[in-house]
């Protein structure tokens, strides 16, 4: 009997020792667990003042409400991996309705969009072709217009200016018979210190060619980035593109103003939305620009339906 009691006591001691060892290992594991991805990337950069998430103008269907955007990759070393994609509502709104796009959607036909431009369209600074703004735009539009067949063709070529893009209109744009053309222009002309006057003439000519082909036109102005800001003609180019859009009755996506809002109002550092070359955008900014474009395109292509739903007796003011 005494032998059995001694054996039982020995077993109890061993079990107790094992139990306390497990507890100690668990505590050590919890203490030494690695921080989350966001913590490892450094502290989350917060705006100095509260920023209102991107709102949608009155009359926009619920399907175009913007939501916070999570970056697919870190914008830059030391920057938080998730930033809210926000901007003033007017910067994600088009003045002109997209009539050809609207008609195509109303007929239930496939929608073709061509994005033509330089490296900002081709995707310099993006981690892969799927992170370019045209690729992200296709994803956003299909989500906002479910059941629609939507194709976004990327016709960007690094280093090109307006005149080079116009030379490609026939083969790279018009041959696809698009209902909507997104034309990103101006940056390379500014970087090479070319005069504004000849560019203005070509810009009007190019818009007329695209309109004559039966396409809606959206102009996209230069990026707000250190290398671009260092040039004296940058502001003049932004103003010239805005004036051309107004005179030709086409829409303008104010990329320069959107990115300036990120920096000057939301107090994001350039590292958050510009590549290390201080010129091109990165995965996060391409994706955010695509999200804002998708909101503007969807609203402008469904405007009469939205307006009738909200103000059924309101007269047409367009």
Secondary structure, DSSP 8 states (H G I E B T S, - for coil): -HHHHHHHHHHHHHHHHHHHHHHHHHHHHHHH----HHHHT-S----SS--------TT--GGG-----B-SS-SSTTS-SB------GGGG--SS--HHHHHHHHTT--EEEEEEESHHHHTTT-SSGGGSHHHHHHHHHHHHSTT--EEEEEEE-TT--HHHHHHTIIIIIGGGT-SEEEEE-SHHHHHTT--HHHHHHHHHHHHHHHHHTT-EEEEE-----HHHHTSTTHHHHHHHHHHHHHHHT-EEE-HHHHHHIIIIIS---HHHHB-TTSSSB-HHHHHHHHHHHHHHHHHHHSHHHHHHHH-TT-----
